[in-house]
């Protein structure tokens, strides 16, 4: 069920509270459904490289999906905060023995040499966290703008081959139509415990 539209700060506050309030049992069931829908999706099956994220503030834990990526021989990547340019991301390959360190938000990220960083444009599928979304591919994040800045090159392309952008959320994080801002990068898909949503964005 969609939530009545209010201000972005109100949406962000309400969704974060609801996400954190999930019981362990409900979170486990919903997370398993999300991972199942991602595995079955065409973008995931076609992708040779997949960027995921480690959970923060009640986000979905994609740990089981990371195991699938490894098992299927895909390249698994995690985001890293850019050390030089504020509020931008790079990505780094993540394998079983990759050392992790906490970034400024206490989120683990791979500890690797800068020369081994991967750009978003070189990734087939990027799974993106979000706080709220609508069916047109608009997304409310945590407010830092990291993904929008990182993917800003897509604003200058009418169509693009990669990366494919897939938001990851619980179904209750869907809201009514959100106003797109000039710097927002739309999602092509959103996957929830209820299934896969194609937004029609390309």
Secondary structure, 3 states (H helix, E strand, C coil): CCECCCCHHHHHHHHHHHHHCCCHHHHHHHHHHHHHHHHHCHHHHHCCEEEECCCCCCCCCCHHHHHHHHHCCCEEEEEEECCCCCCCEEEEECCCCCCEEECCCCCEEECCCHHHCECHHHCCEEEEECCEECCCCCEECCCCCHHHHHCHHHHHCCCCCCCEEEEECCHHHEECCCCCCCCCCCCCEEEECCEEEECCCC
